Amino acid sequence: MRYFYLIPLFFYLTSSWSAERQKPVYFWNSNYDSQESIAIRILPPEEFERVQVKAGSFEEWLRWLPLKKGFPPVKRFDGKLNRYKFIHFAVLDLDFGDRRSHGAAQSLEYLYAEYLFSQEYFWAVHFKLNTGKRVDLRQWQEGERPFFFLKKLNWEPKAPESRTYENFRDFMEFVFSNTNADSLVQELIPVTPKTDLEIGDIFIIAGTGGQAVIVLDKAVNKKTGQQVFLLGQGSEPAQEFHLLQNTTDSYLNPWYHADFGDHLITPKCVFMPEDRKRFLKEY
């Protein structure tokens, strides 16, 4: 009986430990500061509050992504400034790389793969290439490497087994160089217009110069039920990932109405409701 007073302390310590473990992990950012995150810096509109999300989820991971301090311009892969200076509200502090092949579709592959790797969902990290063939991180981690012979994808053992972050990034560089918006669409599942919009949903148009944006956060007006969301994108030519302005509604900016009708108007592209898709969750 004399040890019963330790029970509350035990549950406090274990719950605190669990909460610490569930904090979003961003391997590329060793100096992560939550005060410079989307969740802290981008306030919902008046009378709106952020929707609840599950701890450890992709939705939570996106919401707490780090932003670069202040309001810097968007830089292209070659260091030059993006000529479209009116389209972004903030720049995300990501380590997406600086190659020409890092475009709109690849930026979304990067975000989802980084999340899965942070949770050690290695089996769920796979992408279809431009050829239609699929490459899996697990196979890469086992030391096998893909190569093409007579237009067929083959694998051969070429490296030691490794689950390091550096090895994962090497895998993603291969993916970036061999994918585009057309191949990404093959990885996504369609969402009917009547389905509630979720954090992590993607609006994507395939084809030459394909465009793609992702829902980074969502808020709701408890009185009216109205929902709003944030959008982020990379783009062509390859450039820093950024939070989009809402150029059609200065009051809501940078939030967008979830009930946007037949057209979702973004600074560089207009999407239709049927353009909405999402990653298939295999975890």
CORMOKA-V758510 format. One record per helix or strand of 3 or more residues. SS is the DSSP state (H for helix, E for strand). FROM is the first residue (numbers start at 0). LEN is the number of residues. If there is no record, write none. Layout:
# CORMOKA-V758510
ss->[SS,SS]
from->[FROM,FROM]
len->[LEN,LEN]
This chain:
# CORMOKA-V758510
ss->[H,H,H,H,E,H,H,E,E,H,E,E,H,H,E,E,E,E,E,H,E]
from->[4,33,37,57,87,103,121,125,133,136,143,151,164,180,187,201,210,226,241,272,275]
len->[17,3,4,6,5,15,3,3,3,5,6,6,13,7,3,4,10,7,3,3,4]
